[in-house]
Amino acid sequence: MRYPNPSFLLCIGMGDAYAAPTEYLKFPGDESVRDEALKFERYLNHPRHELGLGRYTDDTEMSVANALVLIENEPPYTPKMFADAWVREFARGGRRKGYSSRFQTFLEKVKTGEEFLAKIQPNSNKNGAAMRAVPFGVLRTVAEVFEVATMQAKITHDTPEGLFSARAVALMSHFAFYDEGSPNKILSYCVKHLPEEDRHFLCVFSEGWAGGPVCTTKSESVAITTVRAVVQILINHPNLSLRAILEEVIRWGGDTDSVAAIALGIAEIRNQSEIDLPGFMARDLEQGNPETGAGYLLDVGHRLIEKFKS
C-alpha cells in the first residue's frame, strides 16, 4: 500500500455530515441553507429532515460497518458478515436517521443479519451499494476488490447500476491506496480494469458530470450520476483540496451527502498535507460523541490500514 492514510474514514464522516443538510434542496427558501453551508462556520439542520446537528448518515455508518467486516474477519467474506455488521452498527449508532425511509423501516424491524438476508429485496438501482464501498479499496488486488464489492452490493442492489457503481467506487479507492499514478490517471485505470459486464457504463469516465443536482435523471439512475459526479470532482480538483471539493458538491445539489462522502474519502487517501477543513467539523462531528464521532472513525481507519498496509 503506497498511501496508508487512516483519516479517510473521518473525511467520509465529515463530508457526509456537513453535506447532508443540503441534500435535495428544491423548495422556496432552501437556497438560504445552501448559502449558509458555503460559509463553513458550523453544522446545520436540514430544513425538512431531523438528522441532528453534525450527525452523519447511512453513507458513513455503512462504510464503518464494511470496514469492520474487513478488520474483524478473514476471507472468504460472506453476505452474513456484512448483514450482521449493518444491523449491529445501525443499533449501535442509535438507529440514526438519514437512511431512505423504506430501508430505515426495514432496519428498525430486523434483529439479525440472518433475518436481514431472509427479508431484503435486493432490487434497488440507486447508489446505496456505492456510497459504502470506499473501504474496499484497501484490499490488496483488483480481483479481491471486485469480488467483495460485488458480493456486498448484491445483498441490497443486485442490479446492473448498483453493481457497477459499487465496483467503480471501490476501484477508484483501490487506485488511490495502491497506485503511484497521479489522480488524473484514475479514469484510464478504471476503464482498463472494470469487467466486461460494466463496459456499457464506461461513458461515465469520458463524459464526466456537467454540474447540477446529482440525482436520477430520465436516462440514468442516481447510482450512475453519482459515479459521474465523483469522477468529475477528482478531475476538477487535482490538488485534492477537501474544502474545495465539498464546496462544489454543495453547489451542485442533489444527493450531496453521498457524493461528498465518496469524493472526500477517496481524495483524502492521497492527501499528503493537513486536512483543509474547519476544526469544528471534526470536533463537533456526532456532537462530539466518543462512541461514534471523530475519534471512533480515526480508530477504525487506523485498524483497517494496519491490517492491510503490509
C-alpha positions in Angstrom: 0.0 0.0 0.0 1.6 3.3 -1.2 -0.8 5.7 0.6 -1.8 4.2 4.0 -3.9 7.2 5.1 -6.2 6.2 8.0 -8.1 9.5 8.2 -10.1 8.7 5.0 -12.9 7.3 7.1 -13.1 10.5 9.2 -13.3 12.5 6.0 -16.1 10.4 4.8 -17.9 11.2 8.0 -17.3 14.9 7.9 -18.3 15.2 4.3 -21.4 13.2 4.9 -22.5 15.1 8.0 -21.7 18.6 6.6 -23.4 18.0 3.2 -26.5 16.1 4.5 -28.4 19.3 5.4 -28.1 20.4 1.8 -29.4 17.2 0.3 -32.1 17.6 -2.3 -32.9 21.2 -1.6 -35.6 22.2 -4.0 -38.3 24.3 -2.3 -38.5 28.1 -2.0 -36.2 29.3 0.7 -33.9 26.3 0.6 -31.1 28.3 -1.1 -30.6 30.0 2.3 -29.4 26.7 3.8 -27.0 26.2 0.9 -25.7 29.7 1.2 -25.1 29.2 4.9 -23.4 25.9 4.3 -20.9 27.6 1.9 -19.7 29.8 4.8 -18.2 26.7 6.5 -19.0 28.1 10.0 -21.0 25.4 11.7 -23.1 22.2 11.2 -26.6 23.0 10.1 -30.0 21.4 10.2 -31.8 20.2 7.1 -35.0 22.3 6.5 -37.3 19.3 6.5 -35.5 16.2 7.9 -34.5 15.8 11.5 -30.9 14.4 11.2 -29.4 16.1 14.2 -26.6 18.7 14.1 -23.3 17.2 13.0 -24.7 13.7 12.6 -23.6 11.6 9.7 -26.0 9.3 7.8 -26.1 5.9 6.3 -23.2 6.7 4.0 -20.7 6.7 6.9 -22.4 4.2 9.2 -22.4 1.5 6.5 -18.9 2.4 5.4 -17.8 1.9 9.0 -19.7 -1.4 9.1 -17.9 -2.6 5.9 -14.5 -1.6 7.3 -15.2 -3.6 10.5 -16.1 -6.7 8.5 -12.6 -6.4 6.9 -10.9 -5.8 10.2 -12.6 -8.5 12.2 -12.8 -11.3 9.7 -10.6 -13.2 7.2 -11.5 -14.3 3.7 -13.7 -15.6 2.4 -16.1 -12.8 3.4 -19.8 -13.7 3.4 -23.1 -11.9 2.9 -24.0 -12.8 6.5 -20.8 -11.0 7.8 -22.0 -7.8 6.1 -25.6 -8.1 7.0 -24.6 -8.7 10.7 -22.4 -5.6 10.6 -25.0 -3.4 9.1 -27.6 -4.4 11.7 -25.2 -4.1 14.5 -23.8 -0.7 13.5 -27.4 0.7 13.0 -28.3 -0.3 16.5 -25.0 0.9 18.0 -25.5 4.3 16.3 -28.8 4.8 18.0 -31.0 3.9 14.9 -29.9 7.2 13.3 -31.9 9.0 10.6 -30.6 9.5 7.1 -31.4 6.2 5.6 -34.1 6.0 2.9 -37.4 5.8 4.6 -38.1 2.3 3.3 -34.7 1.0 4.3 -34.9 2.8 7.7 -38.2 1.0 8.4 -36.6 -2.3 7.3 -33.6 -1.9 9.6 -35.8 -1.0 12.6 -37.6 -4.3 12.2 -34.8 -6.8 11.6 -32.8 -8.0 14.6 -30.1 -10.1 13.0 -28.1 -10.5 9.8 -29.8 -13.7 9.1 -33.2 -12.1 9.3 -31.9 -9.2 7.1 -30.8 -11.6 4.3 -34.1 -13.6 4.5 -36.3 -10.5 4.1 -34.3 -8.0 2.0 -35.5 -7.3 -1.6 -32.2 -6.6 -3.5 -33.7 -4.8 -6.4 -32.5 -1.2 -5.9 -30.7 0.5 -8.7 -29.7 3.5 -6.6 -26.3 4.4 -5.0 -26.5 2.7 -1.6 -24.0 0.0 -2.5 -21.6 2.6 -3.9 -21.8 5.0 -1.0 -20.4 2.3 1.4 -17.7 0.9 -1.0 -14.7 3.2 -0.3 -13.2 0.9 2.4 -12.9 -2.0 -0.1 -10.0 -0.1 -1.7 -7.7 -1.5 1.0 -8.0 -5.0 -0.4 -4.7 -6.0 -2.0 -5.7 -7.0 -5.5 -8.2 -5.8 -8.1 -9.7 -9.2 -8.1 -10.4 -9.1 -4.4 -11.8 -5.6 -4.7 -14.3 -6.7 -7.3 -15.2 -9.9 -5.5 -16.1 -8.2 -2.2 -17.6 -5.0 -3.6 -19.8 -7.1 -5.9 -20.8 -9.6 -3.2 -21.9 -6.9 -0.7 -23.7 -5.0 -3.4 -25.8 -8.0 -4.4 -27.3 -8.1 -1.0 -29.2 -4.9 -1.5 -28.5 -3.6 -5.0 -28.4 -6.6 -7.3 -29.0 -4.6 -10.5 -26.6 -3.5 -13.2 -26.4 0.1 -11.9 -26.0 -1.0 -8.3 -23.2 -3.5 -9.1 -21.3 -1.2 -11.5 -21.4 1.8 -9.1 -20.1 -0.2 -6.2 -17.3 -1.7 -8.3 -16.4 1.7 -9.7 -16.1 3.4 -6.3 -14.2 0.5 -4.8 -11.8 0.5 -7.8 -11.2 4.3 -7.6 -10.4 3.8 -3.9 -8.0 1.0 -4.6 -6.2 3.1 -7.1 -5.9 5.9 -4.5 -4.4 3.5 -2.0 -2.1 1.4 -4.2 -1.2 3.1 -7.5 1.6 5.6 -7.8 -0.1 7.4 -10.7 -1.4 10.9 -10.4 -5.1 11.3 -9.5 -6.0 12.2 -13.2 -4.9 8.7 -14.2 -7.8 7.2 -12.2 -10.0 7.3 -15.3 -7.8 5.2 -17.5 -7.2 2.9 -14.6 -11.0 2.2 -14.2 -11.5 1.8 -17.9 -8.7 -0.7 -18.0 -9.8 -2.8 -15.0 -13.6 -2.8 -14.9 -15.1 -6.1 -16.0 -16.8 -6.7 -19.3 -20.3 -6.5 -17.9 -19.7 -2.9 -16.9 -18.5 -1.8 -20.4 -21.7 -0.1 -21.3 -21.3 2.2 -18.3 -17.8 3.3 -19.2 -19.0 6.5 -20.8 -19.1 8.0 -17.3 -15.3 8.2 -17.3 -15.1 10.0 -20.6 -18.2 12.3 -20.3 -18.0 13.1 -16.6 -20.6 15.4 -15.0 -21.7 18.7 -16.3 -22.8 20.1 -13.0 -26.3 20.5 -11.5 -28.1 18.3 -9.0 -26.8 14.7 -8.7 -29.9 12.7 -8.9 -31.9 10.2 -11.0 -32.4 11.6 -14.5 -34.6 10.5 -17.4 -31.8 8.3 -18.7 -29.7 7.3 -15.6 -30.2 6.3 -12.0 -28.6 8.2 -9.2 -26.1 5.3 -8.9 -24.6 6.3 -12.3 -24.9 10.1 -11.9 -23.1 9.7 -8.5 -20.1 7.9 -10.2 -20.1 10.7 -12.9 -20.0 13.4 -10.2 -17.2 11.7 -8.2 -15.1 11.3 -11.4 -15.7 14.9 -12.3 -14.7 16.1 -8.8 -11.4 14.2 -8.9 -10.7 15.8 -12.3 -11.7 19.3 -11.2 -9.5 19.2 -8.0 -6.2 17.5 -8.7 -4.7 19.4 -5.7 -7.2 17.4 -3.5 -8.5 20.4 -1.5 -11.2 18.8 0.6 -12.9 22.2 1.2 -13.0 23.0 -2.5 -14.4 19.5 -3.2 -17.1 19.9 -0.6 -18.0 23.4 -1.8 -18.5 22.2 -5.3 -20.6 19.2 -4.2 -22.9 21.5 -2.2 -23.2 23.9 -5.1 -24.3 21.1 -7.4 -27.0 19.8 -5.1 -28.9 16.6 -5.3 -27.5 13.7 -3.3 -24.9 15.8 -1.7 -24.0 13.7 1.3 -23.3 10.5 -0.8 -21.2 12.4 -3.3 -19.3 14.3 -0.6 -18.7 11.1 1.5 -17.3 9.2 -1.5 -15.3 12.0 -3.0 -13.7 13.2 0.3 -12.9 9.7 1.3 -11.0 9.0 -2.0 -9.3 12.4 -2.1 -8.1 12.1 1.5 -6.4 8.8 0.8 -4.0 10.7 -1.5 -3.9 13.9 0.6 -0.4 14.3 2.0 -1.0 17.6 3.8 -3.1 18.7 6.7 -6.9 18.4 6.2 -8.1 21.8 5.0 -11.5 21.7 6.6 -12.5 23.9 9.6 -11.7 22.4 13.0 -15.3 22.3 14.1 -16.1 19.6 11.5 -14.0 17.0 13.4 -14.7 18.5 16.9 -18.5 18.6 16.6 -19.0 15.6 14.4 -21.7 13.4 16.0 -21.9 16.2 18.6 -18.6 15.1 20.0 -19.8 11.6 20.9 -16.7 9.4 21.5 -18.7 6.3 20.6 -19.4 7.4 17.1 -17.5 10.6 16.4 -14.1 11.7 15.0 -12.1 9.6 17.4 -14.0 6.5 16.7 -13.7 6.9 12.9 -10.0 7.5 13.2 -9.6 4.4 15.3 -11.5 2.2 12.8 -9.4 3.8 10.0 -6.2 3.0 11.8 -7.2 -0.6 12.5 -8.1 -1.1 8.9 -4.9 0.4 7.5 -2.7 -1.6 10.0 -4.3 -4.8 8.8 -3.8 -4.3 5.1 -0.8 -1.9 4.7 1.9 -4.6 4.5 
